[in-house]
Structures are given as structure tokens and as C-alpha cells.
């Protein structure tokens, strides 16, 4: 019997790579995505494309509404920053940070893992080429894993140790792209943009687009992204 892993799949470059890595490690993969009121909801169509192309054993989209709290350019009527200098990308927490998002997503993934007798959860967070989000740091992942092993019947009663895998944590965007290429990821199916057109074209100017462009350039790989 294959071990089962839950994969947080946004439809972006990083999570697609995580799904490919989990598959390569022999896991039965259950991909989970969220319709959370994000302005870039076109990523959900990308997540479906990626899940199908990479052979996820199951993919489900869960509805939650983080617009109820707002506080982010992704869930409220706040302008998405564009063309920020690289020095700004590497300092502070930008307005595109969604309060507690990864904590919420991991909690849903944890519930699914318990139900499916899975002991492994994959998340594509990264602490190298990222926008300064506090819930993308190694300390956060370690703390959530510790909590998961205290707060669940699976761990506390059944003795099933739960592991949160963050295999991209210390990779550059270029390294992630090279890794995904070796595993057959078609990055043309993914979208990373925070402010895409309704047709799914990337803006090319938000923080996420800038980091993505930089990654492809440094990897020496043609960028397959459709830009507006």
C-alpha cells in the first residue's frame, strides 16, 4: 500500500513542484485547493490543470471566505503593489500577505489527513525567494508540525506521527524550476500572478510575477507564462 500525502495546491509554480515531488517519492497524493475570496481566483483553474497533468489521485476545492476579515490586497479592495524594487521585495511584510492564510490552509489539510489516514502534508512555502510572509518561515512549519502532533487523535491516541513537508524551503526560485523540470512539471499550466486578467493572463508587475520572471531567467529556462 502506498503512503498517502495531502498536498496544498494553489495552481502556482511552487505547489505544482511540491505535488511532483510527492508523486516522485511514491506517495498517493490528495491535492487540496481553496476558493477563499482571492482576487486571483483563476489560480483554481490552474490547480485543476496541474492536478490532472501530474496525476494527483484526488483533487478537491474547498470553499472558505477570508474576505470576511480582509486586511490583504488579495481579499479586500486594496491595490496590489506593482514594480516594487528588489530591495523592497526583501524587506517587510507586503499588503498581499493574507492574515493567517497558511495556518488556516494547513489546518484544513490536517483534518483531511486525519480522515484519510495520511501522516504527511506537503506545502510549497519558501524562505529564499519570497515576499517576506511570516507563515513561510521554517519556524512556522516546525511549530505547526508540533501542534499537529498534540492536537489530533491520529497522533495523540493512534500514535501516528504527522509530518509537514516543506521541500522548497531553502531553494531559490531557479532551483525550484530546475527541480520541477526534471520531474516533468509543465509550468505553462501554472499561474503565480496576484492580479491576473479575467482571461488568466499574468500582470507581469506584481511581486509574485517579478519573482517568477527572475526564477526563469536565473534557471536559464524559457518563461512559459502568458503575460497581459
Secondary structure, 3 states (H helix, E strand, C coil): CCCEEEEECCCCHHHHHHHHHHHHCCCEEEEEEEECCCCCCCHHHHHHHHHHHCCCCEEEEEECCHHHCCCCCCCCCCCCCCCCCHHHHCCCCCCCCCCCHHHHHHHHHHHHHHHCCCCEEECCCCCCCCCCCHHHCHHHHHHHHHHHHHHCHHHHCCCCCCEEECCCCCCCHHHHHHHHHHCCCCHHHCCCCCCCCCCCCECCCCHHHHHHHHHHHHHCCCCCCCEC
